[in-house]
Amino acid sequence: QGISFGGSYAWSRAYDNASSFGSGGGTVAQNDQDPEAEWGRSSFERRHAVNADYTIELPWGTGRHWLNNTGLLAQIFGGWSWSGSFVAQSGSPFTPRVTGNYVDVASGVNGTLRADYDGSDISVSDPTTLRYFNTDAFTVPAQGAFGNAARNLIIGPGSHNLNMNLSKNV
């Protein structure tokens, strides 16, 4: 009848010790003597993802309900379809890093040292763009020590996207 719908839901879990896909750069271990400490959520993981799409052929023109002929109006108004897609997914993981650490800078890298995590709740009751997670749960590790926070411990905000298209088949 000229209408189609589709959709999918994906639940995923992905862990590794060095993913950098989608994170904007390579991953450098905090402590090259302890690669097991790098085990954590993959940077590309989205726990939940919903995809939906639709296409609706509009009912005018040859072979349709209205203007079912080969006249000028059927040529102008016929062959149109409206389609779209919707995607909603949970947030991407982030690592609590300490930037500007003198040991990192002296070795030619920056941002490999992770913060110390005190175990308190990371989420906040009313997140904003300026404070999306509980920053008080993290501190700078003691000088010369590595942070105990896991890689990709913080889950960022989710996202949603709606696309629509009006097209004519000529």
C-alpha positions as CSV (number, residue, x, y, z in Angstrom):
1,Q,0.0,0.0,0.0
2,G,3.0,2.3,-0.3
3,I,4.0,2.4,3.3
4,S,6.9,0.6,4.9
5,F,8.4,0.7,8.4
6,G,11.5,-0.9,9.9
7,G,13.4,-0.8,13.1
8,S,15.9,-2.4,15.3
9,Y,17.2,-2.4,18.9
10,A,20.7,-3.4,19.9
11,W,22.0,-4.1,23.3
12,S,25.8,-4.4,23.4
13,R,28.8,-4.7,25.7
14,A,32.3,-4.4,24.5
15,Y,35.5,-4.4,26.5
16,D,39.1,-4.2,25.5
17,N,42.5,-2.9,26.6
18,A,43.2,-0.3,24.0
19,S,40.3,0.8,21.8
20,S,40.7,4.1,20.1
21,F,38.0,3.9,17.4
22,G,35.9,7.0,17.6
23,S,37.9,8.6,20.4
24,G,39.9,10.9,18.2
25,G,43.4,9.4,18.7
26,G,45.5,6.5,19.8
27,T,45.4,5.0,23.2
28,V,48.5,5.2,25.4
29,A,48.7,3.0,28.5
30,Q,48.8,4.8,31.8
31,N,51.4,2.3,33.0
32,D,53.2,0.4,30.4
33,Q,54.3,-2.2,33.0
34,D,50.6,-3.0,33.8
35,P,48.6,-3.5,30.6
36,E,45.8,-5.3,32.6
37,A,45.0,-2.0,34.2
38,E,43.9,-0.8,30.7
39,W,41.0,-3.3,30.6
40,G,37.7,-1.4,30.4
41,R,34.7,-0.5,28.3
42,S,35.5,0.0,24.6
43,S,35.5,3.6,23.4
44,F,32.9,2.7,20.7
45,E,30.4,1.0,23.0
46,R,26.9,2.2,23.2
47,R,24.9,0.0,25.5
48,H,21.5,0.7,23.9
49,A,20.7,1.8,20.4
50,V,17.3,2.1,18.7
51,N,16.9,2.6,15.0
52,A,13.6,3.2,13.2
53,D,12.9,4.1,9.6
54,Y,9.8,4.7,7.4
55,T,8.9,5.4,3.8
56,I,5.5,6.6,2.7
57,E,4.6,6.9,-1.0
58,L,2.2,9.9,-1.3
59,P,-1.2,8.9,-2.9
60,W,-1.1,11.1,-6.0
61,G,-0.2,10.1,-9.6
62,T,-0.2,7.1,-11.9
63,G,-1.0,3.9,-10.0
64,R,-2.1,5.8,-6.9
65,H,-5.5,6.6,-5.3
66,W,-5.8,10.2,-6.6
67,L,-4.8,11.6,-10.0
68,N,-4.5,8.1,-11.3
69,N,-3.9,9.1,-14.9
70,T,-1.1,10.4,-17.1
71,G,-2.2,14.1,-17.1
72,L,-0.1,17.1,-16.2
73,L,-1.3,17.3,-12.6
74,A,-0.5,13.6,-12.2
75,Q,3.0,14.3,-13.6
76,I,3.5,17.3,-11.2
77,F,2.1,15.8,-8.0
78,G,2.8,12.1,-8.6
79,G,5.9,10.1,-7.7
80,W,6.5,11.8,-4.3
81,S,7.5,9.9,-1.2
82,W,8.3,11.0,2.4
83,S,10.9,9.0,4.3
84,G,12.9,9.3,7.4
85,S,14.8,7.7,10.1
86,F,15.2,8.0,13.9
87,V,18.2,6.9,15.9
88,A,18.5,7.0,19.7
89,Q,21.5,5.6,21.6
90,S,23.0,5.7,25.1
91,G,26.1,7.7,25.8
92,S,29.7,7.0,24.9
93,P,32.2,6.2,27.7
94,F,34.9,8.7,28.8
95,T,38.0,8.2,30.9
96,P,38.7,10.6,33.8
97,R,42.2,11.8,32.8
98,V,44.6,14.2,34.5
99,T,46.1,16.6,31.9
100,G,49.2,18.7,32.3
101,N,50.9,16.0,34.5
102,Y,54.7,16.8,34.5
103,V,55.7,13.2,34.0
104,D,53.4,12.9,30.9
105,V,54.6,16.2,29.4
106,A,58.3,15.3,30.0
107,S,57.9,12.0,28.2
108,G,56.2,13.7,25.2
109,V,52.6,12.6,25.9
110,N,49.7,14.2,27.8
111,G,46.5,12.8,29.2
112,T,47.6,9.2,29.9
113,L,47.4,9.6,33.7
114,R,44.0,8.7,35.1
115,A,42.4,10.2,38.1
116,D,41.9,8.5,41.4
117,Y,38.2,7.4,41.9
118,D,36.9,7.3,45.4
119,G,34.0,4.9,44.7
120,S,31.1,7.4,45.2
121,D,28.3,7.7,42.7
122,I,29.4,9.2,39.4
123,S,25.9,10.3,38.2
124,V,24.3,13.5,39.3
125,S,20.6,14.0,39.8
126,D,20.2,17.0,37.5
127,P,23.0,16.9,34.9
128,T,23.8,20.0,32.9
129,T,26.3,20.7,30.1
130,L,28.7,22.2,32.7
131,R,28.4,19.3,35.2
132,Y,27.2,16.1,33.6
133,F,28.9,13.8,36.2
134,N,30.1,14.1,39.8
135,T,33.6,15.6,39.5
136,D,34.0,15.3,43.2
137,A,34.3,11.5,42.8
138,F,37.7,12.1,41.3
139,T,41.0,13.5,42.5
140,V,44.5,13.9,41.2
141,P,46.7,11.0,42.3
142,A,49.7,11.5,44.5
143,Q,52.8,12.7,42.8
144,G,54.5,9.8,41.0
145,A,51.5,7.5,41.5
146,F,49.1,6.1,38.8
147,G,45.4,6.8,39.2
148,N,43.0,4.0,40.1
149,A,40.1,5.0,37.9
150,A,39.1,2.5,35.2
151,R,39.4,3.4,31.6
152,N,36.1,4.6,30.1
153,L,34.4,4.7,33.5
154,I,32.1,7.7,32.9
155,I,29.1,7.3,30.6
156,G,28.4,10.5,28.6
157,P,25.0,11.8,27.5
158,G,22.9,9.8,25.1
159,S,22.0,11.1,21.7
160,H,19.1,11.1,19.3
161,N,18.8,12.1,15.7
162,L,15.8,12.5,13.4
163,N,16.1,12.7,9.6
164,M,13.3,13.3,7.1
165,N,13.3,13.4,3.3
166,L,10.8,14.4,0.7
167,S,11.7,13.1,-2.7
168,K,10.2,12.8,-6.2
169,N,10.8,9.9,-8.6
170,V,11.2,11.3,-12.1
